[in-house]
Amino acid sequence: MQYHTPNNLSELEINLKKIQHTISLVCKRVNRDPAQVRLLPVTKTLSIEQIQQANHLGFRCFGENKVLEAKSKYEALQHLNIDWILIGHLQSNKVKYVAKFIAEFHALDSYKLAEKLNHRLLLEQRQLPVFVQVNTSNEESKFGVQPEQALALIEQCQALTQLKVVGLMTLALHSQEPNEVRRCFQVLRELRDNIQKQYPEIQRLSMGMSGDFEIAIEEGATDIRVGQAIFGARNLPDSYYWSESK
Ligand SMILES: *Cc1c(COP(=O)(O)O)cnc(C)c1O
């Protein structure tokens, strides 16, 4: 896919408008209300100026993959009252940062991490909405619990007073075959539907990115995480953000 890198505020606005237009077209096609789909701009690798521009255009929630990168941006932009959303894997030695300033966490993948996070959140007297990350593609390189483990993790988390599980998150298979991508999103939605029988408050589906958000919306996404289609192609390969090393 070709992504156009905006050179100024009005080109950024055009990219954002295009995506919002696509979101409403897809919603119309599958009879969904576009207000039920949140576009979360993903700002990893972007400069403070680029984030300020997106904020200027009305966005105040941004997704970051790494907590330390998010932290430096949070510190630089404290005056803007931005909600920083952590969408990437978290190492347990960094939970203290999340507890301090992260507004939502989309990649909870173990009880051990949940416990540590809860402990830190208690010290900060904060509550945190979280999504359980599910590996729907069976790729070893992807984080997340297996679909059949998600309910057990959610059950365990009920005892943790500072965490509130609000949904499920996944990264689809990286594939040219749309049906294989779609299958990943369907697995997540079916899992959410099952979990809702016991936990009706668990509703959200964080799924879909620049290359596959249209399919994700068709399959029920409530939160799409979009970087490159808004801000242009990144130089760093995805593996820098998605694999265990680094
Ligand atoms: C970077 C990232 C995205 C966005 O990917 P784009 O290709 O830039 O849209 C979505 N989710 C996660 C977890 C990411 O790290």
The ligand as an SDF file (V2000), in Angstrom:
LIG
                    3D

 15 15  0  0  0  0  0  0  0  0999 V2000
    1.8980    0.7630   14.7300 C   0  0  0  0  0  0  0  0  0  0  0  0
    0.7120    0.0440   15.2300 C   0  0  0  0  0  0  0  0  0  0  0  0
   -0.5350    0.2050   14.6220 C   0  0  0  0  0  0  0  0  0  0  0  0
   -0.7660    1.1050   13.4230 C   0  0  0  0  0  0  0  0  0  0  0  0
   -0.1560    0.5730   12.2850 O   0  0  0  0  0  0  0  0  0  0  0  0
   -0.2270    1.4350   10.9250 P   0  0  0  0  0  0  0  0  0  0  0  0
    0.2630    0.5050    9.8880 O   0  0  0  0  0  0  0  0  0  0  0  0
    0.6780    2.5980   11.1340 O   0  0  0  0  0  0  0  0  0  0  0  0
   -1.6270    1.8470   10.7610 O   0  0  0  0  0  0  0  0  0  0  0  0
   -1.6170   -0.4820   15.1620 C   0  0  0  0  0  0  0  0  0  0  0  0
   -1.4650   -1.2910   16.2350 N   0  0  0  0  0  0  0  0  0  0  0  0
   -0.2880   -1.4770   16.8390 C   0  0  0  0  0  0  0  0  0  0  0  0
   -0.2020   -2.3690   18.0200 C   0  0  0  0  0  0  0  0  0  0  0  0
    0.8420   -0.8130   16.3620 C   0  0  0  0  0  0  0  0  0  0  0  0
    2.0170   -0.9900   16.9760 O   0  0  0  0  0  0  0  0  0  0  0  0
  1  2  1  0
  2  3  1  0
  2 14  2  0
  3  4  1  0
  3 10  2  0
  4  5  1  0
  5  6  1  0
  6  7  2  0
  6  8  1  0
  6  9  1  0
 10 11  1  0
 11 12  2  0
 12 13  1  0
 12 14  1  0
 14 15  1  0
M  END
$$$$
